[in-house]
Amino acid sequence: MTDRPNIAGSPVELAAALRSTGYLADDGVATATFLAIQMNRPLFCEGEPGTGKTALAHALAEVFGAELIRLQCHDGIDASQALYDWDFPRQLLHLRALEAAAGAGAERLDADTVEASLYDPRFLLARPILRALQSSPSVLLIDEIDRADDEFEAFLLEVLTEHAVTIPEVGEIRAKVPPLVVLTSNRTREVHDALKRRCLYLWLDHPDLQREIEILHSRLPGLPERLAAQVAGAVQQLRRADLLKPPGVAETIDWARALQLVGARHLDVDSAAATLGAVLKYREDADRVRKQLDTLLAS
């Protein structure tokens, strides 16, 4: 991307800028993101849910004052949902208005002229990818690409390479300033090599204990030091347990905030049991952990 504030002259400067938004990037994350920006390549972020992949795109948009445009992938998503569609209700109203004008004695309608007027850009509904190409600058977040299918991946290849799309009725639309593209994957399936080759790759892990404590203090100013250390330590223990859904960083923050709201100054069995719904999202996980809270908090 060009036309951005010159605030990312090195990975260290980018890490500092991200920190100002509340996103604490380690050296690996800062370097990979810096290179993606400088090389104008998409950044492919893979990792377990809750490791900060989506949050990185939000932080980059805030850092560069760019619009964040999100495409949430799902099973069965196709190009029309990602690229563009035509506003059929408005086109129909327009056609009826032309017919009414002709019926009132206006000039006879010419079929080619009518068809051209129906496919005017004002009737074009820009979906996330087209919006990102038209916006300058922008951050395009293609979230959970692993939930889409092979056909959709193949469609993305041209867009990510050319930064342009062709609409038959309108012509080519090319980005004046290519968007910074961040793709995320929770690795529910392997994404094809052809897509990965066009990207810089970044694996995101859960933060270590000290970084998670820093994240808590960054997101929750005023959080007592003891409570932050206890919550982060307990979450680290939960991630090592055999849970259906290990907690991510977002759940760590939610748990600490929930404890603050109930007036807890430290994490004990009673306060942990009362607020467990903030960190665990499956009944089986919650039931199992409740039976082991003494052991969890003692470790």
Helices and strands as residue ranges (DSSP letters): H 11-20, H 27-39, E 43-47, H 53-64, E 67-72, H 79-82, E 84-86, H 88-103, H 111-118, G 121-123, E 124-126, H 128-134, E 138-143, G 145-147, H 150-162, E 164-167, E 171-174, E 180-185, H 193-197, E 200-204, H 209-219, H 225-240, H 249-261, H 269-274, G 276-278, H 283-290, H 293-298
